[in-house]
Amino acid sequence: MSKPPKLNLTVQFPDKRLQKQLPRALLTSAVQAALFAPARITLRFVDAVEGLTLNRDYRGKDYATNVLTFAYTEDIDAETTEADIILCTDVLLQEATEQHKTLRDHALHLIVHGVLHAQGYDHEDDDEASEMEGLEIEILAQLGITNPYHVTTDIAQSS
């Protein structure tokens, strides 16, 4: 078994509602499972106001989305991945309920999704989406989470 890539993880909860439900060790395991290279990553859990502001200011979309990835090394071959991954607590809670998923499983899925984006993966066309979804399914299975796309395939609004 090979040694996992080195990870420097910062976790921020300006919106503290999920802090107890998503302990650092759990978040670390999800990030680590999706890494292919050493990384410096910040996970930040925000409310709908901050989520909307970031999505509007950086993506031109006037709504809060589930996950935003700000990748500073968007290269699959980058030596060290650097990124901020923003998760909107309000959207996370709403989607988990609507999609009949546990909060834990949905949050870990979005973290894996964000980490893959940070490493250069995308879902702009069908081939890219298929590759990225396949990786997500494989990584989530390692974390004991069933295929999230059996329930919904509507993750295209995130990133």
Order of alpha helices (4+ residues) and beta strands (2+ residues): beta-alpha-beta-alpha-beta-beta-alpha-alpha-alpha
